Amino acid sequence: MFSTESPRSVIGHTITLSRPLRVYSMRVRGIEVYLTDGTPVDVVHLAINVLRYKPDLVLSGINVGENLSLQHIFYSGTVAAAIESAVVGVPAIAFSADVESFEEMETAEMEGIAMKYLRKIIEAVTRYGLPGGVDLLNVNIPNPRRFRDCVEVTRASRVRWLSSYEGRRDPSGRPYYWLSMNKVVAEPGTDVYAAEVMGCVSITPLSIDLNAGARGVEELRRVVEEVFQKT
C-alpha cells in the first residue's frame, strides 16, 4: 500500500517537479504502508519507479468526500491517481464516499457498504477486466443515510455546481472574495442523480482519451483549410 502522508483534496493532476520527494514506511493495522509528502500522481510514479512495483490494478481512495461530475473529477487528487495509472497502462478504480470526515468513514455502516460493494467491483474488474475503451472507473458511495442498497452504472455529469463570489473587506479595508457553490439540478442517468437522488453506488466508466470525435476533427479541418487558403 502506498499513500500520501496527508489528504490532498482538490489538488487535481499535480505532479511534483520543484522539490525532492520523501518516501518512508510505517505499519498501519498490521500492514506495511509507504508514505510520501508528494501528490497522488507522485504516488503512482514512486510505486513503479522507486519501489519497482508494477501493479495489475490500482485502487485509489476511499476519498473522504464524493467526486461526482466531470467538474469534481478534474479537481480530484483521488481520481487523478487513477487517471495517471491509466496513462502508464495500468487499469484503475477511484473510490470516493459522500462523508465529511474520517470518523464518518470509519463507522460500521459505511465500512459495511464499502466492504460489500467495493469488493464486488474489484472482483469483477479483476475477473473480467475493463470493457473496451474504458481506462478507469470512478466509483462514488452515497452517504449511509441516503443509501438504498443499489448500484448504478452512470455517465459523469458535466457540472456539479455553479460558482459565485461574495465580495468582503478585511479589517484593513482591502477587498477579498469568498467562493460560494450553488448545486445544479441532477440529470437522470448521471453519477450525481444515482448517488444523491436514487441513493445508489455510482460506477462511472471513464476514458483518458480527450481527443474529439472524427466529425469534430473533419469540421475543424475544413474551417482551417478555408481560413488559410484566404491568406
Stockholm file with secondary structure:
# STOCKHOLM 1.0

chainA/1-231         MFSTESPRSVIGHTITLSRPLRVYSMRVRGIEVYLTDGTPVDVVHLAINVLRYKPDLVLSGINVGENLSLQHIFYSGTVAAAIESAVVGVPAIAFSADVESFEEMETAEMEGIAMKYLRKIIEAVTRYGLPGGVDLLNVNIPNPRRFRDCVEVTRASRVRWLSSYEGRRDPSGRPYYWLSMNKVVAEPGTDVYAAEVMGCVSITPLSIDLNAGARGVEELRRVVEEVFQKT
#=GR chainA/1-231 SS CEEESSCCTTCCSCCCCSSCCCEEEEEETTEEEEEESSCHHHHHHHHHHTSCCCCSSEEEEEEESCCCHHHHHHHCHHHHHHHHHHHTTCCEEEEEESCSSHHHHTSHHHHHHIIIIIHHHHHHHHHHCCCTTCCEEEEEECCTTTCCSCEEECBCCSCSEEEEEEEEECTTSCEEEEEEEEECCCCTTBHHIIIIIICCEEEEEECCCCCCCHHHHHHHHHHHHHHHHTC
#=GC SS_cons         CEEESSCCTTCCSCCCCSSCCCEEEEEETTEEEEEESSCHHHHHHHHHHTSCCCCSSEEEEEEESCCCHHHHHHHCHHHHHHHHHHHTTCCEEEEEESCSSHHHHTSHHHHHHIIIIIHHHHHHHHHHCCCTTCCEEEEEECCTTTCCSCEEECBCCSCSEEEEEEEEECTTSCEEEEEEEEECCCCTTBHHIIIIIICCEEEEEECCCCCCCHHHHHHHHHHHHHHHHTC
//
